C-alpha cells in the first residue's frame, strides 16, 4: 500500500511539471508571444546596418587586447602562441536580447593542455567594443561558428 501511495504522489508531482497543452489559453498565449518575439528579432537582424551603427572606437592595440583576454582562459597562459590575426572588422553580437556593435577579429591559438602537450592551432573569434574584449569564442565548439542565430562568424 505504501508503494502504491508513493507511486500516486510521484505521478501527481511529475504531471505538474508537464508543459501546457494546445488549446489551453495560457499555453497558446506563451506560444503566440514566443512566435511574435522571434519574428521581431528576425526582422531586426535583417535591418542590421554596420555602416550606420555606433561601433565605438576602432581598437588600435587589438592584438594585445586579444592575447591578454585569451591567456586569462588558458590552463598554461605562458605557453600560448598566436598566429594569423585578422584585422578588426565591424560586427554585431547580442547581449541580453539587445544588439551590441563593435569590432571582431579572429586568431589561431596553440597552447599547452593540462598534460603539458600542445593542443594544435584552434581558431578563436573575439568581439571588442571600446578597447574591451566582450566575447571570446572557440569556433570549433558546439555552435562555435555562430555569433547568434541568423549571423555566422566570418574570419576571412
C-alpha positions in Angstrom: 0.0 0.0 0.0 2.9 2.4 0.8 4.4 1.8 -2.6 1.1 2.4 -4.3 0.7 5.7 -2.4 4.3 6.7 -3.3 3.5 6.0 -6.9 0.4 8.1 -6.9 2.2 11.0 -5.2 5.2 10.8 -7.6 2.8 10.7 -10.6 1.0 13.8 -9.3 4.2 15.7 -8.7 5.7 14.8 -12.1 2.5 15.6 -14.0 2.6 19.1 -12.6 5.9 19.6 -14.5 4.4 18.9 -17.9 4.1 21.8 -20.3 0.7 23.2 -21.1 -1.4 21.5 -23.8 -2.5 23.1 -27.1 -5.9 24.6 -26.6 -5.1 25.8 -23.1 -5.3 29.6 -23.2 -2.1 30.1 -21.1 -0.1 27.7 -23.4 -1.5 29.3 -26.5 -0.5 32.8 -25.3 3.0 31.7 -24.5 3.4 30.2 -27.9 1.9 33.3 -29.6 4.3 35.6 -27.6 7.3 33.4 -28.5 6.4 33.5 -32.2 5.9 37.2 -32.2 9.2 37.8 -30.3 11.0 35.5 -32.8 9.5 37.4 -35.8 10.5 40.8 -34.3 14.1 39.5 -33.7 14.3 38.1 -37.3 13.2 41.5 -38.7 15.7 43.3 -36.5 18.5 41.0 -37.8 17.5 41.9 -41.4 17.7 45.6 -40.6 21.3 45.5 -39.2 23.4 48.2 -40.9 27.0 48.1 -39.6 27.9 51.3 -41.6 25.3 53.4 -39.8 25.8 51.7 -36.3 27.8 53.2 -33.4 30.6 50.6 -33.2 32.7 52.6 -30.9 36.4 53.4 -31.5 38.4 51.1 -33.6 40.9 49.1 -31.4 44.5 50.2 -32.2 46.2 47.6 -29.9 43.7 44.8 -30.7 46.4 42.1 -30.8 47.5 42.7 -27.2 43.9 43.0 -26.0 43.0 39.7 -27.6 46.2 37.9 -26.4 45.6 39.1 -22.8 41.9 38.1 -22.8 42.6 34.6 -24.3 45.5 34.0 -21.9 43.2 34.5 -18.9 41.2 31.4 -20.0 44.0 29.0 -20.7 45.5 26.4 -18.3 49.0 27.4 -19.2 48.8 31.0 -20.4 52.6 31.4 -20.9 52.7 28.6 -23.5 50.2 30.3 -25.8 51.3 31.0 -29.3 49.2 33.3 -31.5 49.1 33.2 -35.3 47.3 35.0 -38.2 45.3 37.7 -36.6 42.6 39.1 -38.8 42.3 42.9 -38.9 39.3 44.3 -36.9 36.1 44.4 -38.8 32.7 46.0 -37.8 30.4 43.4 -36.3 27.4 42.9 -34.1 26.5 40.5 -31.3 23.6 40.0 -29.0 23.8 40.6 -25.2 20.6 40.4 -23.1 18.4 40.4 -26.2 20.0 43.7 -27.4 22.4 44.3 -30.2 25.9 45.4 -29.3 28.0 46.8 -32.1 31.8 46.8 -32.1 34.7 45.0 -33.9 35.6 41.4 -34.3 38.9 39.6 -35.0 39.9 36.0 -35.4 43.2 34.4 -34.4 44.7 30.9 -34.3 46.0 29.9 -30.8 48.2 26.9 -29.9 48.6 26.3 -26.2 49.5 23.5 -23.8 46.8 21.4 -22.1 46.9 20.1 -18.6 49.2 17.2 -19.7 51.8 19.6 -21.0 51.3 18.9 -24.7 50.3 21.4 -27.3 46.7 21.1 -28.5 47.2 22.3 -32.0 46.0 25.5 -33.6 42.5 26.4 -32.7 40.6 29.3 -34.3 39.1 31.8 -31.9 36.7 34.7 -32.7 36.7 37.7 -30.4 34.4 40.7 -30.1 35.8 44.1 -29.0 33.9 47.2 -28.0 35.7 50.4 -26.8 39.0 48.5 -26.3 37.4 45.8 -24.2 37.1 42.2 -25.3 33.5 41.3 -24.6 33.4 37.8 -26.0 35.9 35.0 -26.9 34.6 32.1 -28.8 36.3 28.8 -29.8 35.0 28.3 -33.4 35.4 24.5 -33.0 33.0 24.2 -30.1 29.3 23.4 -30.5 27.6 26.3 -32.4 31.1 27.9 -32.4 30.6 29.3 -35.9 27.5 31.4 -34.8 27.5 34.8 -33.3 23.8 34.4 -32.8 21.1 32.6 -34.8 21.0 34.2 -38.2 24.6 35.5 -38.1 27.6 33.4 -38.7 31.2 34.2 -37.7 33.3 35.5 -40.6 37.1 35.1 -40.2 38.0 35.9 -43.8 
